[in-house]
């Protein structure tokens, strides 16, 4: 008898990322499981979007392949993988194409914008002195952050006032107060560190406030 095989192979696509791919978990591994052995699977047999790069591992004439995808940086584009009909089974029947576009991505890092105001200024000179040494800061984030505390804030020229750090309910704005150092001419500058992350774990882009002029040196 003559053996006949005109059945087209099929493929199922599964990945190891149940949540959102972010900076700290930016590699997604896909497993391609074919309904029968296929001759070869290479990068050229796939169409992948939302990826910075990807590689394929497949032993010839076997029924599984692994695709390792590194997602794009600074991206919200889902990863989509199409397994194309250039793949054929042992008899040469072409694959029925399949698509998986369900891997959500967020590799966009939050940023911060600072504003400050001297509390109860004793003069209109914009200088923090002995009598108006406390400065209120507001930090607006480009997207919600998961939290912020005193350990996330670096202060030059002064100290963080204990118990003043607060984050809005929507996670978009932090406020806190800083007191200028005594007997100092060092400008106040605050920096929110990259220990602050967005809701998906992407670290804050570190930036600093504009300096507030300080003069708490008493005349001799």
Helices and strands as residue ranges (DSSP letters): E 11-15, E 27-38, G 43-45, E 46-49, E 51-57, E 62-71, E 79-83, E 98-103, E 112-118, E 127-128, G 130-132, E 134-141, G 150-152, E 153-156, E 158-160, E 166-167, E 173-180, E 189-192, E 207-208, E 213-214
